Amino acid sequence: MDDTTRRLAKVLGASGVESLGNDVRFAVDSTDGARLKVNIEGTQQRFMAVLLDAKGVVRADLDVAPIQKVTEDAAFPGRVTLHVAGLLIQLDSRPTLAVELLSAK
């Protein structure tokens, strides 16, 4: 999970990563003032995130587990896809921060 979280932070463009044991947190800021705050509990493979707009209003709040796989697609730089049960959760950092939920089926 260590390599996965580092890659996730890098692809999304996190400015810094804090970690303690298996737990990691980081934030991604966009040019329009939006912010994605991410916490990952590695032992439980739990992913928690809050997407805030430029005014600080919560636009999306995620708390999912267990993360089965994390993928990225070269055709979409700045996007990672979390595979959780029957869901695909796409996190985008370019051109703007966004969260999209899709069915894996």
C-alpha positions as CSV (number, residue, x, y, z in Angstrom):
1,M,0.0,0.0,0.0
2,D,3.0,2.3,0.6
3,D,3.9,2.5,-3.1
4,T,0.3,2.9,-4.1
5,T,-0.4,5.8,-1.8
6,R,2.8,7.6,-2.9
7,R,1.8,7.1,-6.6
8,L,-1.8,8.2,-5.8
9,A,-0.5,11.5,-4.2
10,K,1.9,12.1,-7.1
11,V,-0.7,11.6,-9.9
12,L,-3.2,13.8,-8.2
13,G,-0.6,16.5,-7.5
14,A,-0.4,16.6,-3.7
15,S,1.9,19.3,-2.4
16,G,3.0,17.1,0.6
17,V,2.3,13.7,2.1
18,E,2.1,13.0,5.9
19,S,2.4,9.4,7.1
20,L,2.5,7.5,10.3
21,G,2.8,3.8,10.1
22,N,0.3,2.6,7.6
23,D,-1.8,5.7,7.6
24,V,-1.3,8.5,5.1
25,R,-2.9,11.9,4.5
26,F,-2.4,14.6,1.9
27,A,-4.2,17.4,0.2
28,V,-4.5,18.5,-3.4
29,D,-5.3,22.1,-4.2
30,S,-6.6,23.4,-7.5
31,T,-5.9,26.8,-9.1
32,D,-9.6,27.8,-8.6
33,G,-9.3,27.3,-4.8
34,A,-10.9,23.9,-4.5
35,R,-9.3,21.3,-2.2
36,L,-9.3,17.5,-2.0
37,K,-8.3,16.2,1.5
38,V,-7.4,12.5,1.5
39,N,-6.9,10.1,4.5
40,I,-5.9,6.5,3.9
41,E,-5.8,3.9,6.6
42,G,-3.5,1.3,5.2
43,T,-4.3,-1.6,7.6
44,Q,-8.0,-1.5,6.8
45,Q,-7.4,-0.3,3.2
46,R,-9.9,2.4,3.9
47,F,-10.0,5.6,1.8
48,M,-11.6,8.8,3.1
49,A,-11.7,12.0,1.2
50,V,-13.5,15.4,1.3
51,L,-13.8,17.6,-1.8
52,L,-14.3,21.3,-0.9
53,D,-15.1,24.1,-3.3
54,A,-13.3,27.5,-3.3
55,K,-15.8,28.7,-0.6
56,G,-15.2,25.8,1.7
57,V,-18.5,24.1,0.9
58,V,-18.3,20.3,1.0
59,R,-19.1,18.9,-2.5
60,A,-18.3,15.3,-2.0
61,D,-17.5,13.1,1.1
62,L,-16.2,9.6,0.6
63,D,-15.5,6.8,3.2
64,V,-15.0,3.4,1.5
65,A,-13.2,0.2,2.2
66,P,-11.6,-2.1,1.3
67,I,-9.7,-0.7,-1.7
68,Q,-9.1,-3.7,-4.0
69,K,-7.0,-1.9,-6.6
70,V,-5.9,1.6,-7.7
71,T,-5.4,2.2,-11.4
72,E,-4.4,5.1,-13.6
73,D,-4.9,5.7,-17.4
74,A,-2.2,7.5,-19.4
75,A,-5.0,9.0,-21.6
76,F,-6.3,10.9,-18.5
77,P,-3.3,12.5,-16.7
78,G,-4.3,13.6,-13.1
79,R,-6.9,10.8,-12.8
80,V,-6.8,7.8,-10.5
81,T,-9.5,5.1,-10.2
82,L,-10.2,3.3,-7.0
83,H,-11.8,-0.2,-7.3
84,V,-14.0,-0.8,-4.3
85,A,-16.5,-3.7,-4.4
86,G,-18.8,-3.0,-7.4
87,L,-17.7,0.6,-7.7
88,L,-15.2,2.6,-9.6
89,I,-14.3,5.9,-7.9
90,Q,-12.5,8.3,-10.2
91,L,-10.6,11.2,-8.7
92,D,-9.6,13.9,-11.1
93,S,-7.2,16.8,-10.4
94,R,-7.1,18.1,-14.0
95,P,-8.5,20.4,-15.3
96,T,-10.4,20.7,-12.0
97,L,-10.8,18.6,-8.9
98,A,-13.7,16.1,-9.3
99,V,-15.0,12.9,-7.9
100,E,-17.1,10.5,-10.1
101,L,-18.7,7.2,-9.0
102,L,-19.3,4.5,-11.6
103,S,-20.6,1.0,-11.6
104,A,-17.8,-1.6,-12.3
105,K,-20.3,-3.7,-14.2
